């Protein structure tokens, strides 16, 4: 597979990455190393290896949910600096990227 500047530009667009034109040489070099390593992995004989669906053999390591009915909703709302009806208002924590 030939790695061209156009391919790097297309991959960077798909991955939502921005590169300077001067970085393309180093990126080409790295991509060639990655593809070379993948070719080595492709030659491995894994016919006697069972496929994995999970790395860990642990099953259901999560605790049970505890439902606690708190009766102090009004008290919590009184302590909130900003609220709207029955909800706490907080600053936006996720930035929308367009």
DSSP file (Angstrom, degrees, kcal/mol; ACC not computed):
  #  RESIDUE AA STRUCTURE BP1 BP2  ACC     N-H-->O    O-->H-N    N-H-->O    O-->H-N    TCO  KAPPA ALPHA  PHI   PSI    X-CA   Y-CA   Z-CA
    1    1 A X              0   0    0      0, 0.0     2,-0.5     0, 0.0    34,-0.0   0.000 360.0 360.0 360.0 127.5    0.0    0.0    0.0
    2    2 A X        -     0   0    0      1,-0.0     2,-0.8     5,-0.0     5,-0.1  -0.720 360.0-146.5 -86.9 129.8    1.4    3.3   -1.0
    3    3 A X        +     0   0    0     -2,-0.5     2,-0.2     4,-0.1    29,-0.0  -0.859  26.2 175.6-100.2 112.0    1.1    6.0    1.6
    4    4 A X     >  -     0   0    0     -2,-0.8     4,-2.2     1,-0.1     5,-0.2  -0.639  46.2-107.7-110.1 168.5    0.6    9.4    0.0
    5    5 A X  H  > S+     0   0    0      1,-0.2     4,-2.5    -2,-0.2     5,-0.2   0.852 121.4  56.1 -61.6 -34.1    0.0   12.9    1.4
    6    6 A X  H  > S+     0   0    0      2,-0.2     4,-2.4     1,-0.2    -1,-0.2   0.901 106.4  49.3 -65.4 -40.6   -3.6   12.6    0.1
    7    7 A X  H  > S+     0   0    0      2,-0.2     4,-2.9     1,-0.2     5,-0.2   0.924 111.9  48.2 -64.1 -44.5   -4.1    9.4    2.1
    8    8 A X  H  X S+     0   0    0     -4,-2.2     4,-2.6     1,-0.2    -2,-0.2   0.907 111.7  50.3 -62.6 -41.3   -2.7   11.0    5.3
    9    9 A X  H  X S+     0   0    0     -4,-2.5     4,-1.8     2,-0.2    -1,-0.2   0.912 112.3  47.1 -62.4 -42.8   -5.0   14.0    4.7
   10   10 A X  H  X S+     0   0    0     -4,-2.4     4,-2.3     2,-0.2    -2,-0.2   0.919 113.3  48.0 -65.9 -44.2   -8.0   11.7    4.2
   11   11 A X  H  X S+     0   0    0     -4,-2.9     4,-2.4     1,-0.2    -2,-0.2   0.894 110.4  51.8 -63.9 -39.7   -7.2    9.7    7.3
   12   12 A X  H  <>S+     0   0    0     -4,-2.6     5,-3.3    -5,-0.2     4,-0.4   0.867 109.6  50.2 -66.5 -34.6   -6.6   12.8    9.4
   13   13 A X  H ><5S+     0   0    0     -4,-1.8     3,-0.9     3,-0.2    -2,-0.2   0.934 112.0  46.9 -66.3 -45.6  -10.0   14.1    8.3
   14   14 A X  H 3<5S+     0   0    0     -4,-2.3    -2,-0.2     1,-0.2    -1,-0.2   0.866 116.6  44.0 -63.5 -36.1  -11.7   10.8    9.3
   15   15 A X  T 3<5S-     0   0    0     -4,-2.4    -1,-0.2    -5,-0.2    -2,-0.2   0.445 111.0-123.0 -87.7  -0.4   -9.9   10.8   12.6
   16   16 A X  T < 5 +     0   0    0     -3,-0.9     2,-0.3    -4,-0.4    -3,-0.2   0.918  64.1 141.2  56.1  46.7  -10.6   14.5   13.2
   17   17 A X      < -     0   0    0     -5,-3.3     2,-0.5    -6,-0.1    -1,-0.2  -0.864  43.7-143.6-114.7 151.5   -6.9   15.2   13.5
   18   18 A X        +     0   0    0     -2,-0.3     2,-0.3    -3,-0.1    -9,-0.0  -0.970  20.4 177.7-118.8 128.1   -5.1   18.3   12.2
   19   19 A X        -     0   0    0     -2,-0.5     2,-0.2   -10,-0.1    -2,-0.0  -0.940  27.5-122.5-125.5 149.0   -1.6   18.0   10.9
   20   20 A X    >   -     0   0    0     -2,-0.3     3,-1.7     1,-0.1     4,-0.5  -0.580  31.4-113.6 -82.1 154.3    0.8   20.6    9.4
   21   21 A X  G >  S+     0   0    0      1,-0.3     3,-1.1    -2,-0.2     4,-0.3   0.831 117.0  60.1 -57.3 -32.9    2.1   19.8    5.9
   22   22 A X  G 3  S+     0   0    0      1,-0.2     3,-0.4     2,-0.1     4,-0.4   0.687  96.6  60.9 -70.2 -18.1    5.6   19.5    7.4
   23   23 A X  G <> S+     0   0    0     -3,-1.7     4,-2.2     1,-0.2    -1,-0.2   0.606  80.0  86.8 -82.6 -12.1    4.4   16.6    9.7
   24   24 A X  H <> S+     0   0    0     -3,-1.1     4,-2.8    -4,-0.5     5,-0.2   0.844  82.9  56.3 -61.6 -35.9    3.4   14.4    6.8
   25   25 A X  H  > S+     0   0    0     -3,-0.4     4,-2.1    -4,-0.3    -1,-0.2   0.942 110.8  43.4 -62.1 -46.9    7.0   12.9    6.3
   26   26 A X  H  > S+     0   0    0     -4,-0.4     4,-2.3     1,-0.2    -1,-0.2   0.876 113.9  51.6 -65.6 -37.6    7.1   11.7    9.9
   27   27 A X  H  X S+     0   0    0     -4,-2.2     4,-2.9     2,-0.2     5,-0.2   0.911 108.2  51.3 -66.4 -42.0    3.5   10.4    9.7
   28   28 A X  H  X S+     0   0    0     -4,-2.8     4,-2.4     2,-0.2    -2,-0.2   0.929 110.2  50.0 -58.0 -45.2    4.3    8.5    6.6
   29   29 A X  H  X S+     0   0    0     -4,-2.1     4,-1.8     1,-0.2    -2,-0.2   0.919 112.6  46.3 -60.6 -45.2    7.3    6.9    8.3
   30   30 A X  H  X S+     0   0    0     -4,-2.3     4,-2.3     1,-0.2    -2,-0.2   0.906 111.3  51.5 -65.4 -42.1    5.2    6.0   11.3
   31   31 A X  H  X S+     0   0    0     -4,-2.9     4,-2.8     1,-0.2     5,-0.2   0.887 107.7  53.1 -63.1 -38.4    2.4    4.5    9.2
   32   32 A X  H  X S+     0   0    0     -4,-2.4     4,-2.2    -5,-0.2    -1,-0.2   0.908 109.4  48.9 -62.8 -40.8    4.9    2.4    7.3
   33   33 A X  H  X S+     0   0    0     -4,-1.8     4,-2.2     2,-0.2    -2,-0.2   0.910 111.8  49.4 -63.4 -42.1    6.2    1.0   10.6
   34   34 A X  H  X S+     0   0    0     -4,-2.3     4,-2.3     2,-0.2    -2,-0.2   0.935 112.0  47.1 -63.3 -46.8    2.7    0.2   11.7
   35   35 A X  H  X S+     0   0    0     -4,-2.8     4,-2.0     1,-0.2    -1,-0.2   0.869 110.5  53.2 -64.4 -36.3    1.8   -1.5    8.4
   36   36 A X  H  X S+     0   0    0     -4,-2.2     4,-1.6    -5,-0.2    -1,-0.2   0.912 109.9  48.1 -63.7 -42.0    5.0   -3.5    8.6
   37   37 A X  H  X S+     0   0    0     -4,-2.2     4,-2.3     1,-0.2    -2,-0.2   0.892 109.1  53.2 -65.1 -40.0    4.1   -4.7   12.1
   38   38 A X  H  X S+     0   0    0     -4,-2.3     4,-2.3     1,-0.2    -1,-0.2   0.882 105.7  54.2 -63.5 -37.8    0.6   -5.6   11.0
   39   39 A X  H  X S+     0   0    0     -4,-2.0     4,-1.0     2,-0.2    -1,-0.2   0.891 107.7  50.4 -62.4 -38.5    2.1   -7.7    8.2
   40   40 A X  H >< S+     0   0    0     -4,-1.6     3,-0.7     1,-0.2     4,-0.5   0.931 111.7  47.2 -63.4 -45.5    4.2   -9.6   10.8
   41   41 A X  H >< S+     0   0    0     -4,-2.3     3,-1.1     1,-0.2    -2,-0.2   0.860 105.8  59.7 -63.3 -35.0    1.1  -10.2   12.9
   42   42 A X  H 3< S+     0   0    0     -4,-2.3    -1,-0.2     1,-0.2    -2,-0.2   0.779 100.6  56.0 -65.0 -26.4   -0.8  -11.4    9.8
   43   43 A X  T << S+     0   0    0     -4,-1.0    -1,-0.2    -3,-0.7    -2,-0.2   0.603  82.8 110.8 -82.3 -11.9    1.8  -14.2    9.3
   44   44 A X  S <  S-     0   0    0     -3,-1.1     2,-0.8    -4,-0.5    -3,-0.0  -0.361  70.6-127.7 -66.2 140.6    1.2  -15.6   12.8
   45   45 A X        +     0   0    0      1,-0.1     3,-0.2    -2,-0.1    -1,-0.1  -0.809  40.1 159.5 -90.0 110.1   -0.5  -19.0   13.0
   46   46 A X    >   +     0   0    0     -2,-0.8     3,-1.5     1,-0.1    -1,-0.1   0.040  34.3 116.6-116.6  23.6   -3.4  -18.6   15.4
   47   47 A X  T 3  S+     0   0    0      1,-0.3    -1,-0.1     3,-0.0    -2,-0.0   0.792  79.6  46.1 -65.6 -27.0   -5.4  -21.6   14.2
   48   48 A X  T 3  S+     0   0    0     -3,-0.2     2,-0.5     2,-0.1    -1,-0.3   0.258  93.1  98.1 -99.3  13.6   -5.0  -23.3   17.6
   49   49 A X  S <  S-     0   0    0     -3,-1.5     2,-0.2     0, 0.0    -3,-0.1  -0.879  73.4-128.2-104.3 128.0   -5.9  -20.2   19.7
   50   50 A X        -     0   0    0     -2,-0.5    -2,-0.1     1,-0.1     2,-0.0  -0.497  30.5-109.2 -71.7 139.6   -9.5  -19.9   20.9
   51   51 A X        -     0   0    0     -2,-0.2     2,-0.4     1,-0.1    -1,-0.1  -0.360  30.8-136.2 -67.2 149.5  -11.1  -16.5   20.1
   52   52 A X        +     0   0    0      1,-0.1     3,-0.1    -2,-0.0    -1,-0.1  -0.861  26.9 177.2-107.4 140.1  -11.7  -14.1   23.0
   53   53 A X  S    S+     0   0    0      1,-0.4     2,-0.3    -2,-0.4    -1,-0.1   0.633  83.0  19.3-104.8 -25.4  -14.8  -12.1   23.6
   54   54 A X        -     0   0    0      1,-0.1    -1,-0.4     2,-0.0     0, 0.0  -0.994  64.0-143.3-140.7 145.2  -13.4  -10.6   26.8
   55   55 A X  S    S+     0   0    0     -2,-0.3     2,-0.2    -3,-0.1    -1,-0.1   0.901  86.7  62.4 -73.3 -40.6   -9.9  -10.3   28.1
   56   56 A X        -     0   0    0      1,-0.1    -2,-0.0     2,-0.1     0, 0.0  -0.595  67.3-151.4 -89.3 146.4  -10.8  -11.0   31.7
   57   57 A X        +     0   0    0     -2,-0.2    -1,-0.1     2,-0.1     2,-0.1   0.488  63.6 114.7 -90.9  -4.0  -12.4  -14.2   32.9
   58   58 A X        -     0   0    0      1,-0.0     2,-0.5     3,-0.0     3,-0.2  -0.410  54.9-152.3 -66.4 140.5  -14.2  -12.3   35.7
   59   59 A X        -     0   0    0      1,-0.2    -2,-0.1    -2,-0.1    -1,-0.0  -0.972  64.2 -14.2-120.4 128.6  -17.9  -12.3   35.4
   60   60 A X        +     0   0    0     -2,-0.5    -1,-0.2     1,-0.1    -2,-0.0   0.943  65.9 169.5  49.6  67.0  -20.2   -9.6   36.8
   61   61 A X        +     0   0    0     -3,-0.2     2,-0.2     2,-0.0    -1,-0.1   0.384  42.9 105.9 -88.0   4.8  -17.7   -7.9   39.1
   62   62 A X  S    S-     0   0    0      1,-0.1     2,-0.1     3,-0.0     3,-0.1  -0.558  71.6-119.4 -84.7 149.7  -20.1   -5.0   39.7
   63   63 A X        -     0   0    0     -2,-0.2     2,-0.1     1,-0.1    -1,-0.1  -0.403  35.3 -92.7 -80.8 162.6  -21.9   -4.5   42.9
   64   64 A X        -     0   0    0     -2,-0.1     2,-0.2     1,-0.1    -1,-0.1  -0.482  45.7-105.9 -70.9 145.3  -25.7   -4.5   43.2
   65   65 A X        -     0   0    0     -2,-0.1     2,-0.6    -3,-0.1    -1,-0.1  -0.524  27.8-144.7 -71.8 138.9  -27.3   -1.1   43.0
   66   66 A X        -     0   0    0     -2,-0.2     2,-0.7    -3,-0.0    -1,-0.0  -0.934   6.6-151.7-106.5 121.7  -28.6    0.2   46.3
   67   67 A X        -     0   0    0     -2,-0.6     2,-0.5     2,-0.0    -2,-0.0  -0.835  16.7-177.6 -95.1 118.5  -31.8    2.2   46.0
   68   68 A X        -     0   0    0     -2,-0.7     2,-0.9     2,-0.0    -2,-0.0  -0.970  19.3-145.1-119.9 124.1  -32.0    4.7   48.8
   69   69 A X        -     0   0    0     -2,-0.5     2,-0.4     2,-0.0    -2,-0.0  -0.773  17.3-159.3 -90.7 105.9  -35.1    6.9   49.1
   70   70 A X        -     0   0    0     -2,-0.9     3,-0.3     1,-0.1    -2,-0.0  -0.710  12.0-167.0 -87.7 135.1  -33.9   10.3   50.4
   71   71 A X  S    S+     0   0    0     -2,-0.4     3,-0.3     1,-0.2     4,-0.1   0.323  71.3  82.8 -99.5   5.4  -36.5   12.5   52.0
   72   72 A X     >  +     0   0    0      1,-0.2     4,-2.2     2,-0.1     5,-0.2  -0.101  45.0 125.7-106.9  37.1  -34.5   15.7   52.0
   73   73 A X  H  > S+     0   0    0     -3,-0.3     4,-2.5     1,-0.2     5,-0.2   0.911  76.5  50.3 -59.5 -44.9  -35.1   16.9   48.4
   74   74 A X  H  > S+     0   0    0     -3,-0.3     4,-2.1     1,-0.2    -1,-0.2   0.898 109.9  50.9 -62.6 -40.0  -36.3   20.3   49.6
   75   75 A X  H  > S+     0   0    0      2,-0.2     4,-1.4     1,-0.2    -1,-0.2   0.909 111.0  48.2 -64.0 -42.4  -33.2   20.7   51.8
   76   76 A X  H  X S+     0   0    0     -4,-2.2     4,-0.5     1,-0.2    -2,-0.2   0.906 111.5  49.9 -65.0 -41.6  -30.9   19.9   48.9
   77   77 A X  H >< S+     0   0    0     -4,-2.5     3,-0.8     1,-0.2    -1,-0.2   0.855 106.9  55.7 -66.3 -34.4  -32.7   22.3   46.6
   78   78 A X  H 3< S+     0   0    0     -4,-2.1    -1,-0.2     1,-0.2    -2,-0.2   0.848 107.5  49.9 -64.9 -33.6  -32.4   25.0   49.3
   79   79 A X  H 3< S+     0   0    0     -4,-1.4     2,-0.4    -3,-0.2    -1,-0.2   0.544  88.0 103.1 -83.0  -7.4  -28.7   24.6   49.3
   80   80 A X    <<  -     0   0    0     -3,-0.8     3,-0.1    -4,-0.5    -3,-0.0  -0.617  62.1-152.0 -79.7 130.3  -28.3   24.8   45.6
   81   81 A X  S    S+     0   0    0     -2,-0.4     2,-0.4     1,-0.2    -1,-0.1   0.857  85.9  24.9 -69.6 -33.1  -26.9   28.1   44.3
   82   82 A X  S    S+     0   0    0      7,-0.2     7,-2.0    -3,-0.0     2,-0.3  -0.996  75.7 157.5-134.6 129.5  -28.7   27.8   41.0
   83   83 A X  E     -A   88   0A   0     -2,-0.4     2,-0.4     5,-0.2     5,-0.2  -0.959  29.2-151.8-146.2 163.3  -31.9   25.7   40.3
   84   84 A X  E >   -A   87   0A   0      3,-2.7     3,-2.0    -2,-0.3     2,-0.4  -0.898  67.8 -58.3-139.8 106.1  -34.8   25.4   37.9
   85   85 A X  T 3  S-     0   0    0     -2,-0.4     0, 0.0     1,-0.3     0, 0.0  -0.424 123.9 -12.0  58.8-113.2  -38.0   24.0   39.4
   86   86 A X  T 3  S+     0   0    0     -2,-0.4     2,-0.4    -3,-0.1    -1,-0.3   0.170 122.3  86.2-102.0  17.0  -37.0   20.5   40.7
   87   87 A X  E <  S-A   84   0A   0     -3,-2.0    -3,-2.7   -10,-0.0     2,-0.3  -0.908  72.9-125.2-124.0 145.8  -33.6   20.4   39.0
   88   88 A X  E     -A   83   0A   0     -2,-0.4     2,-0.5    -5,-0.2    -5,-0.2  -0.668  26.2-141.5 -78.5 140.0  -30.1   21.6   39.8
   89   89 A X        +     0   0    0     -7,-2.0     2,-0.3    -2,-0.3    -7,-0.2  -0.919  24.9 176.8-105.0 129.9  -28.5   23.8   37.1
   90   90 A X        -     0   0    0     -2,-0.5     3,-0.1     1,-0.0     2,-0.0  -0.873  35.4 -90.7-127.1 161.2  -24.8   23.4   36.4
   91   91 A X        -     0   0    0     -2,-0.3     2,-0.1     1,-0.1    -1,-0.0  -0.330  56.7 -87.1 -66.7 153.5  -22.4   24.9   34.0
   92   92 A X        -     0   0    0      1,-0.1    -1,-0.1    -2,-0.0     3,-0.1  -0.409  43.3-179.3 -61.8 132.8  -22.0   23.1   30.6
   93   93 A X        +     0   0    0      1,-0.1     2,-0.5    -2,-0.1    -1,-0.1   0.514  61.5  67.2-113.2 -10.4  -19.3   20.4   30.9
   94   94 A X  S    S-     0   0    0      2,-0.0     2,-0.5     0, 0.0    -1,-0.1  -0.960  72.0-145.1-117.2 126.0  -19.3   19.1   27.4
   95   95 A X        -     0   0    0     -2,-0.5     2,-0.5    -3,-0.1    -2,-0.0  -0.766  15.3-134.1 -91.2 127.5  -18.1   21.3   24.5
   96   96 A X        -     0   0    0     -2,-0.5     2,-0.5     2,-0.0    -1,-0.0  -0.685  17.2-158.2 -83.0 127.3  -19.9   20.8   21.2
   97   97 A X              0   0    0     -2,-0.5    -1,-0.0     1,-0.1    -2,-0.0  -0.917 360.0 360.0-107.4 125.6  -17.6   20.5   18.3
   98   98 A X              0   0    0     -2,-0.5    -1,-0.1     0, 0.0    -2,-0.0   0.442 360.0 360.0-105.6 360.0  -19.1   21.3   14.9
